[in-house]
Amino acid sequence: QVLLVESGGGLVQAGGSLRLSCAASGRTSDIYAMAWFRQDPGKERDIVAAINWSDGDTYYADAGKGRFTISRDNAKNTVYLQMSSLKPEDTAVYYCAADLVRRDTIVIVTSLWQNWGQGTQVTVSS
């Protein structure tokens, strides 16, 4: 398994920026992809962005396209989510996830991701 620890959440005004970090430890050599998800209370956890750990190929959900950037530092076993032009509707708990299954492509179905961080709160005020 992989242990994931997120950091970087907080309170920001609309239009501002935040960078989330997620450090992985454990079976990091088995990581196929990492991703950021977010969840509002009473709603499902949805993918925001994902990145292939070896070739850097990325996926973005529509909500973050053009505003969010996912990146990785393989040497540090860390994935980042740079968020800009934040909106109040971006307010959620953001979770880091790792996929250890060798696949042909990044999967976006939440239940297929096996390892999760504890989550970090992002609050965007209007």
N, C-alpha and C positions, 0 to 999 in steps of 0.2 A: 504494500500500500504506500501511498504518498501522503505526507502531512502538508497541509496548506495553511499558511498564515497570512491574512490580509492586513493591510494598513493603508492609511491615507484618506479615509472618509472624514466627513465633517459637515459643517454648515457653511454655505456659500450663497451669495446673492445671485439672482438670475443674471445671466450673461457672463458669469465668472467661470473659473476653471478649477479643476481638481485632478490630481494624479493618484490613482490607486495602484498599490503594489501587492504582489502575492508571491511569497517565497515558498518554494517547495523543498521538501527534504524526504529522505527515505529512498524508495525505488525510483529515483528520478530518471535513471537510464531507460525505464520502461514507458516513459511518457510519450504518447503519440500526439496529443494536442492539449492545449489549455484554453480556458474560456472564462469569460465573465458573464454572470447571470444577474438578474435583479428581481426583487419580489416586493410588491406592495402588500400590506396587511389584507388578508382575505382574498388575495389573488394568486394566480399560479406563478411559479418561478419561470422566467423567460430568458432566453439567451440574448445577450447584448452584442458580444463579439467573441471570436475564437481565432486561435492561431495554431498552425501545424508546427510542432516543436522542432522538426528537422529542417523543413524547407521554408518556413516562415509564411506559407500561404495563409491568407486571412479570410474570415467571414464576418460580415456585419449585418445585424438586423436593421430593418428600416429606421427604427427609432434613433439609432446612433450614427447612421451614415452621414459623412461630411462633418460631424462634430466630435466623434470619438475615434481614437486611434489605439489599437492594441499592438503591443510590441513585446519582445522577449529578450532576455539576456541569458543565454544558455550557460555561460560560465558561472553566473550567480544563481542559476535555477530560479529565475524570477520572471514573472510576467507583469506587465504594466497596462493600465488603461488610462490614457490621457483623455480627459473630458473637457471640452470647451463649449462656449455658448450655452451654458447649462440653463435648463428651464425648470420651473416648479414641478412639472410632470416627470422629471428625472428623479425626483425624490423617491428613494427606495432603500432597502438593504441590498447591497451588492455582494455577491458571492463569487469566489474563485472556484474553478473546478478543473479536474484533470481527467483525461481519458487515457487509459493504459492499454486499450485494445487496438491492435494493428488493423487499420481500416484503409479503404481506398480514398476516403474523403472525410472531412470533418462532419460530424453529426450534430444536428441542432435540437434533437429531442432530449429534453431535460433528463428523463429517466435513464438514458444510456450513459450518462456520465457517472463515474464510480466514486470519485474522491472529491470532497467538498471542504472548503474552509468554513470558518465560523460566521463569516459575514461582517460587513462594515457598513454603517449607516451613512448615507449621503442625503443631506437635506438642502434643498434649494429654495430660498425664500424669494418671494415676489417683491 
